[in-house]
């Protein structure tokens, strides 16, 4: 079964004040750092796919673009670039979660990381929402719509924190460097 990781990196980064994908981490832009570590863990990594819908429609448009551009991929692990503390073990936890017929798997109360096991079903929902000016735009709404199973939470819940502000980035770097 073909599996890929989709790194979402097309956000506006308003609270950060600069493109989060370009934040420096260990001498690399954050996006490249994420890509490298996930590839080293054996994952096929996809990022930077242009949205199929005009205007900024959020992460759902990025997910839809990846799923439609790569129909050969049967399982997608989706995560935002701004979760550098997310462990590879947490991704494997989703891949190994039961039941195997669930359309999507996530950790309880966490929209990311997200495992999409039925991409065709997700694409149908996403395209319906994205063509509608009043369509839903939330990953949590997608999870609710497709029906999900929750994987058992890893012990370290801090790894699910997004880094959205310069202060959060500073705190992350302080912890990362110690």
C-alpha positions as CSV (number, residue, x, y, z in Angstrom):
1,X,0.0,0.0,0.0
2,X,1.5,3.3,-1.1
3,X,1.8,5.9,1.7
4,X,3.0,9.5,1.6
5,X,3.4,12.4,4.0
6,X,1.9,15.7,2.9
7,X,3.5,18.6,4.6
8,X,1.1,21.6,4.5
9,X,3.2,24.8,4.2
10,X,1.0,27.3,2.3
11,X,-0.5,29.2,5.2
12,X,-0.4,32.9,5.6
13,X,1.7,32.9,8.8
14,X,0.0,36.1,10.0
15,X,0.7,35.6,13.7
16,X,4.3,34.6,13.0
17,X,4.8,37.7,10.8
18,X,6.9,35.7,8.3
19,X,6.6,32.5,6.3
20,X,6.9,29.6,8.9
21,X,8.2,27.2,6.3
22,X,11.3,29.4,6.0
23,X,12.1,29.7,9.8
24,X,15.7,28.4,10.4
25,X,16.1,25.2,12.2
26,X,19.5,23.5,12.5
27,X,20.8,25.6,9.5
28,X,17.8,24.7,7.2
29,X,14.4,26.2,6.5
30,X,11.8,24.5,8.6
31,X,10.1,22.9,5.6
32,X,13.4,21.4,4.4
33,X,14.2,20.2,8.0
34,X,10.8,18.5,8.2
35,X,11.2,16.9,4.8
36,X,14.7,15.6,5.6
37,X,13.8,14.0,8.9
38,X,10.7,12.4,7.5
39,X,12.6,11.1,4.4
40,X,15.3,9.7,6.8
41,X,12.5,7.9,8.6
42,X,11.6,6.2,5.3
43,X,8.5,8.3,4.3
44,X,7.8,9.6,0.8
45,X,7.3,13.3,1.4
46,X,5.1,15.6,-0.8
47,X,4.7,19.4,-0.4
48,X,4.3,22.6,-2.4
49,X,1.5,21.5,-4.7
50,X,-0.5,24.4,-6.1
51,X,-4.1,24.5,-5.1
52,X,-6.8,23.7,-7.7
53,X,-9.1,26.4,-6.4
54,X,-8.4,30.2,-6.7
55,X,-7.9,32.3,-3.6
56,X,-6.6,31.1,-0.3
57,X,-9.0,28.4,0.9
58,X,-6.8,27.0,3.7
59,X,-5.4,23.6,4.4
60,X,-8.3,21.8,2.8
61,X,-7.4,23.1,-0.6
62,X,-3.8,21.9,-0.1
63,X,-5.1,18.4,0.9
64,X,-7.4,18.3,-2.1
65,X,-4.6,19.3,-4.5
66,X,-2.3,16.6,-3.2
67,X,-4.9,13.9,-3.3
68,X,-6.1,14.7,-6.8
69,X,-2.5,15.1,-8.2
70,X,-1.4,11.8,-6.7
71,X,-4.3,9.3,-7.1
72,X,-1.7,6.5,-6.9
73,X,-1.1,7.2,-3.2
74,X,-3.5,5.1,-1.1
75,X,-2.8,6.5,2.4
76,X,-1.8,10.1,3.3
77,X,-0.3,11.3,6.6
78,X,-1.1,15.0,6.7
79,X,0.7,17.4,8.9
80,X,1.5,21.2,9.0
81,X,5.0,22.4,8.6
82,X,4.7,24.2,12.0
83,X,4.7,21.0,14.1
84,X,8.5,20.3,14.4
85,X,8.1,18.5,17.7
86,X,5.8,15.8,16.2
87,X,7.5,12.5,16.5
88,X,7.9,9.9,13.8
89,X,6.5,7.4,16.3
90,X,3.3,9.4,16.4
91,X,3.0,9.1,12.6
92,X,3.6,5.3,12.9
93,X,0.9,5.2,15.6
94,X,-1.6,6.5,13.1
95,X,-0.5,4.1,10.4
96,X,-0.9,1.2,12.8
97,X,-4.2,2.3,14.3
98,X,-7.2,0.0,14.1
99,X,-9.8,-0.4,12.6
100,X,-8.1,-0.4,9.2
101,X,-11.3,0.4,7.3
102,X,-11.8,3.9,8.9
103,X,-11.7,6.7,6.3
104,X,-9.5,8.9,8.5
105,X,-7.6,8.4,11.7
106,X,-6.5,11.1,14.1
107,X,-5.5,11.4,17.7
108,X,-8.3,12.4,20.0
109,X,-9.1,16.1,19.8
110,X,-6.2,16.7,17.4
111,X,-6.8,17.6,13.7
112,X,-3.1,16.9,12.9
113,X,-1.4,14.7,12.2
114,X,-4.2,13.1,10.1
115,X,-4.2,9.8,8.3
116,X,-6.5,9.7,5.3
117,X,-7.1,6.1,4.3
118,X,-9.8,6.7,1.8
119,X,-8.6,9.5,-0.5
120,X,-11.3,9.2,-3.1
121,X,-14.0,9.8,-0.4
122,X,-12.0,12.7,1.0
123,X,-11.6,14.3,-2.5
124,X,-15.4,14.1,-3.1
125,X,-16.1,15.9,0.1
126,X,-13.4,18.5,-0.3
127,X,-14.3,19.3,-3.9
128,X,-17.9,19.8,-2.9
129,X,-16.9,22.1,-0.1
130,X,-14.3,24.1,-2.0
131,X,-16.5,25.0,-5.0
132,X,-19.0,26.4,-2.6
133,X,-18.2,30.0,-1.4
134,X,-19.9,29.1,1.9
135,X,-18.4,25.6,2.1
136,X,-16.7,24.3,5.2
137,X,-13.0,25.1,5.6
138,X,-11.9,23.2,8.7
139,X,-9.9,20.0,9.0
140,X,-12.0,19.2,12.1
141,X,-15.1,19.4,9.9
142,X,-13.5,17.0,7.4
143,X,-12.7,14.6,10.2
144,X,-16.3,14.8,11.4
145,X,-17.7,14.4,7.9
146,X,-15.7,11.4,7.0
147,X,-16.1,9.7,10.3
148,X,-13.0,9.0,12.2
149,X,-11.4,6.7,14.7
150,X,-9.2,8.0,17.3
151,X,-5.8,6.5,17.8
152,X,-4.4,6.0,21.3
153,X,-2.6,9.2,22.4
154,X,1.2,9.1,22.8
155,X,2.5,10.1,26.2
156,X,4.0,13.4,24.9
157,X,1.0,15.6,24.1
158,X,3.3,18.6,23.7
159,X,4.4,17.3,20.3
160,X,0.9,18.3,18.9
161,X,1.5,22.0,19.5
162,X,1.6,24.2,16.4
163,X,4.1,27.0,16.4
164,X,2.2,30.1,15.4
165,X,4.0,33.1,17.0
166,X,7.5,34.4,17.4
167,X,7.3,33.7,21.1
168,X,6.3,30.1,20.6
169,X,9.1,29.7,18.1
170,X,11.6,31.2,20.6
171,X,10.3,28.8,23.3
172,X,10.6,25.8,21.0
173,X,14.1,26.7,20.0
174,X,15.1,27.1,23.7
175,X,13.8,23.6,24.5
176,X,15.2,22.1,21.2
177,X,18.7,23.4,22.0
178,X,18.8,22.0,25.5
